[in-house]
Amino acid sequence: MTASTETGPEEAPVQRSRAPDFLIVGHPKSGTTALSQMLAHHPQVYMPLKETRFFAPELRSRFRSLGPRRLPETLDAYLALFAGAGPDQLAGEASPEYLRSTEAAQRIAAVAPDARIVTIFREPVSFLRSFHLQSVHNHVETAKSFKRAMELEPARRRGKRIPRLSQTPETLLYSDHVRYTEQLRRFHDRFPSERVLVLIYDDFRADNAGTVKRVLDFLELPSTGEVATVETRPLAAVRSQTLHQLGRAVMLAKRHPDTSNPLLRGLNAAIPSGWFDDGLPPWWKRATYKPAEKPDEELMRELRRRYRPQVEEFGSYIGRDLLALWGYAEDD
């Protein structure tokens, strides 16, 4: 599909830019990375960059100028990402933040009203536990304990106890992530239901190939035969918050040697040549990380009871018994 930029009568002819034909809008930690990578192998799919987050600017990092890559800031820059798509290809992107954003659905519809939308939902408590672990790794969260992070939510909703280096403070409001019916309804309000595909993470885990075929059918693309499974490695827990944050500073200093930040400039000058050319060395990782601990079952049961009304509502909304699928009926 195309989007146009109007010009005046004395200017050059109207230039047409490519807008995405489909978007994988989330949730994170629910198979979006694996699904987008598997789709990208299809010859009729063009996916240039994962997680542009263009339609959810309020959920992009406050420190994105120091990030490892430059994300598009303007509509022209965003549309330019899809310029390489061939006439027989569908252009797509995957940004898990869109599902949580209160404005992304409206913004997407304004730019790509005919786009197809792919959503993925995961059992809320396991999703939040995994998301918390990722947030600690991403320097969004400093509470290494999932239980403690959940306890801090009321204070953080009042703007207190926000980590100084938190890239996206809104991310720390964990309960907001699992308002599934509200999130999906925002896309149903902007796109016809037949253009919104709802996937369940459990189905994807159980049958990668079947789920990818379902997505290809939704996109009206032919299956290309056997689908190569993409496995994502389990995330380790942070052992030392100090070394974890120092590692981030080291990598930022290496990526931005000419930064105006005097601390990063000094750190880069102090790092011996070659020490971190290939990323953090193994000895650093062993001192910084450890295997993730087993879930606190008492906490998991408490949270399942807390979110059961939302699971029941969402199951009714999509016409599926999620209480049984996700084990919430067992907590009666």
C-alpha positions in Angstrom: 0.0 0.0 0.0 1.1 3.6 -0.4 0.9 6.9 1.4 1.3 10.3 -0.3 2.8 13.6 0.5 1.0 16.5 -1.2 3.0 19.2 -3.0 2.1 22.6 -4.3 1.3 23.4 -8.0 4.8 24.8 -8.6 6.6 21.9 -6.9 7.7 18.4 -8.0 5.0 15.8 -8.7 3.5 14.0 -5.7 5.9 11.4 -4.2 4.4 8.2 -3.0 5.9 6.3 0.0 5.3 2.7 1.1 3.3 2.2 4.4 3.3 -1.1 6.2 0.8 -3.7 5.1 0.8 -5.4 8.4 2.0 -4.9 12.0 2.7 -7.3 14.8 1.6 -5.1 17.7 2.5 -7.3 20.7 2.6 -8.3 23.5 6.3 -8.5 24.4 7.7 -11.7 25.8 4.9 -13.5 24.0 6.6 -14.8 20.8 6.6 -11.6 18.8 10.4 -11.8 18.1 10.2 -15.4 17.0 7.1 -14.9 14.9 8.5 -11.8 13.1 11.8 -13.7 12.4 9.9 -16.7 11.0 7.7 -14.5 8.8 10.7 -12.5 7.6 12.0 -15.7 5.9 9.0 -15.7 3.6 10.0 -14.4 0.1 6.9 -12.3 -0.1 7.4 -10.6 3.3 9.6 -7.5 3.8 10.4 -6.6 7.5 13.3 -4.1 7.6 13.4 -3.3 11.3 11.9 -4.8 14.5 10.6 -2.5 17.2 10.5 0.9 15.5 8.0 2.0 18.2 7.2 4.8 15.9 3.4 4.9 16.7 4.1 4.7 20.5 6.5 7.6 21.1 5.4 7.9 24.7 6.8 4.4 25.3 10.2 5.0 23.7 13.3 5.4 25.8 14.0 8.8 27.3 17.7 8.0 26.5 17.2 6.9 22.9 19.9 9.2 21.6 22.4 6.9 23.4 20.8 3.7 22.1 22.6 1.2 19.9 20.5 2.3 16.8 18.6 5.3 15.5 14.9 4.8 15.3 12.7 6.9 12.9 11.5 10.1 14.5 9.5 11.5 11.5 6.8 10.0 9.3 9.0 10.3 6.2 11.8 8.5 8.0 9.4 5.8 9.1 7.9 5.3 5.7 11.4 5.2 4.1 12.0 1.9 6.0 9.6 0.1 3.7 10.9 1.6 0.4 12.9 -1.5 -0.3 9.8 -3.8 -0.4 9.2 -5.3 -3.8 5.8 -4.9 -5.6 5.1 -8.6 -4.9 6.0 -8.3 -1.2 4.0 -7.2 1.9 5.8 -4.8 4.1 5.5 -5.3 7.9 7.0 -4.4 11.2 6.7 -5.7 14.8 6.6 -3.3 17.8 5.2 -5.0 20.9 4.6 -1.7 22.6 1.7 -0.8 20.3 -0.7 -3.1 22.1 -0.2 -1.3 25.4 -0.1 2.2 23.9 -3.4 4.1 24.3 -2.8 6.0 21.1 -1.0 3.6 18.7 -4.1 2.1 17.2 -5.4 5.5 16.2 -2.0 6.6 14.9 -1.6 3.4 12.8 -5.0 3.8 11.3 -4.2 7.4 10.2 -1.1 6.2 8.3 -2.1 2.7 7.2 -5.9 2.4 7.4 -5.9 -0.9 5.4 -3.2 -2.6 7.4 -3.6 -6.0 9.0 -3.0 -6.3 12.7 -1.5 -9.3 14.5 -1.8 -9.5 18.3 -0.4 -12.1 20.7 -1.6 -12.6 24.2 0.1 -14.6 27.0 -1.2 -15.8 30.4 -0.9 -12.6 32.5 1.2 -13.7 35.4 3.8 -15.6 33.5 3.9 -12.7 31.1 4.5 -10.2 33.8 7.2 -12.3 35.5 9.0 -12.7 32.2 8.5 -9.0 31.4 9.9 -7.9 34.8 13.0 -10.0 34.2 13.5 -8.3 30.8 12.9 -4.9 32.3 15.7 -5.4 34.8 18.0 -6.4 31.9 16.9 -3.3 30.0 17.7 -0.9 32.9 14.0 0.0 33.2 13.6 -1.7 36.5 16.0 -1.9 39.5 13.8 -4.1 41.8 15.4 -7.5 41.1 12.5 -9.3 43.0 9.3 -9.6 41.0 7.3 -9.5 44.2 9.0 -6.3 45.3 8.4 -4.7 41.8 4.7 -5.5 42.1 4.6 -4.0 45.7 6.1 -0.8 44.4 3.4 -0.2 41.7 1.1 2.0 43.8 4.0 4.3 44.8 5.2 4.4 41.2 1.7 5.3 40.0 2.1 8.4 42.2 5.4 9.2 40.4 7.6 7.9 43.3 10.3 5.2 43.5 11.1 5.6 39.8 14.6 4.4 39.1 16.9 7.2 38.0 18.0 5.4 34.8 14.5 4.0 34.0 14.2 4.4 30.2 10.4 4.2 30.2 8.8 4.9 33.7 5.3 3.9 32.4 6.6 0.4 31.9 6.8 0.0 35.7 3.0 0.0 36.0 2.8 -3.8 35.5 -1.0 -4.1 36.0 -1.6 -1.8 33.0 0.1 -4.4 30.7 -2.6 -7.0 31.2 -5.7 -5.0 30.4 -6.2 -7.3 27.4 -9.8 -6.5 26.5 -9.2 -2.8 26.6 -6.1 -3.1 24.5 -7.7 -5.3 21.8 -10.8 -3.2 21.7 -8.7 -0.1 20.8 -7.7 -1.9 17.6 -11.2 -3.2 16.9 -12.4 0.4 17.2 -10.1 1.4 14.4 -9.9 -1.7 12.1 -12.5 -4.2 10.9 -12.4 -7.4 13.0 -11.4 -9.4 10.0 -8.2 -7.4 9.7 -7.2 -8.1 13.4 -5.8 -11.5 14.1 -5.8 -12.7 17.8 -3.2 -15.3 18.7 -2.6 -17.0 22.0 1.0 -17.6 23.1 0.2 -21.2 24.2 -0.9 -22.1 20.7 2.3 -20.7 19.2 4.5 -22.5 21.7 2.7 -25.8 21.0 2.7 -25.5 17.2 5.1 -22.9 15.6 4.4 -24.0 12.1 0.7 -24.1 12.5 0.6 -20.6 13.9 2.8 -19.2 11.2 0.6 -20.8 8.5 -2.4 -19.2 10.2 -0.7 -15.8 10.0 0.2 -16.4 6.4 -3.4 -17.3 5.6 -4.5 -14.1 7.4 -2.1 -12.1 5.2 -3.3 -14.0 2.2 0.2 -15.3 1.4 1.0 -18.8 0.2 2.8 -21.2 2.5 6.4 -21.9 1.4 6.7 -25.3 2.9 8.4 -26.3 6.2 8.8 -23.4 8.6 12.2 -23.1 10.4 11.6 -22.8 14.1 13.2 -19.9 15.9 14.2 -20.5 19.5 14.9 -17.6 21.9 17.3 -18.3 24.8 15.9 -18.0 28.3 16.9 -14.7 30.0 19.2 -14.9 33.0 18.6 -13.0 36.3 20.8 -10.1 37.4 23.2 -11.1 40.1 24.9 -7.7 40.6 22.9 -4.6 39.8 26.1 -2.5 40.0 28.0 -4.5 37.4 24.9 -4.7 35.3 24.6 -0.9 35.2 28.3 -0.5 34.8 28.2 -2.9 31.8 25.6 -0.6 30.2 27.7 2.4 30.7 30.7 0.6 29.2 28.8 -0.4 26.1 27.3 3.1 25.7 30.8 4.6 25.9 32.1 2.2 23.2 29.1 2.9 20.9 29.3 6.7 21.4 33.0 7.6 21.8 32.3 11.2 20.6 29.4 11.8 23.0 29.1 15.1 24.8 28.6 13.3 28.1 31.9 13.8 30.0 31.3 10.6 32.1 31.0 8.4 29.1 34.0 10.1 27.4 36.1 9.5 30.5 35.0 5.9 30.8 35.8 5.2 27.1 39.3 6.7 27.5 39.9 4.4 30.5 38.9 1.2 28.8 41.9 -0.7 27.5 41.8 -1.2 23.8 40.1 -4.5 22.7 38.6 -5.3 26.1 35.0 -4.9 25.0 35.2 -5.0 21.2 33.0 -8.1 21.1 30.7 -7.0 23.9 30.9 -7.9 27.6 33.5 -10.7 28.2 32.4 -14.1 29.7 34.0 -13.4 33.0 32.0 -10.2 33.4 28.8 -12.0 32.5 29.4 -14.7 35.0 29.9 -12.1 37.8 26.9 -10.1 36.7 24.2 -12.8 35.9 22.8 -16.0 37.3 20.1 -18.5 36.3 16.6 -17.2 36.9 15.0 -18.4 40.1 11.9 -20.6 40.2 8.6 -18.7 40.4 7.3 -17.8 43.9 4.2 -20.0 43.7 2.4 -18.2 46.5 2.8 -14.9 44.7 1.8 -16.4 41.3 -1.5 -17.7 42.9 -2.1 -14.3 44.5 -1.7 -12.6 41.2 -3.9 -15.1 39.3 -6.7 -14.4 41.8 -6.1 -10.6 41.2 -6.3 -10.9 37.4 -8.9 -13.6 37.1 -11.8 -11.1 36.4 -9.7 -9.6 33.5 -9.0 -13.1 32.2 -12.6 -14.1 32.3 -13.7 -10.8 30.6 -11.0 -11.3 27.9 -11.9 -14.9 27.3 -15.6 -13.9 26.8 -14.6 -11.1 24.5 -12.6 -13.4 22.1 -14.9 -16.4 22.6 -12.4 -18.7 24.3 -12.2 -20.4 27.7 -9.0 -18.8 29.0 -9.7 -19.6 32.6 -9.2 -23.3 31.8 -6.4 -22.9 29.3 -4.4 -20.7 31.6 -5.1 -22.6 34.8 -7.1 -19.9 36.6 -10.0 -22.3 37.3 -7.6 -24.4 39.5 -7.4 -21.4 41.9 -11.1 -21.6 42.8 
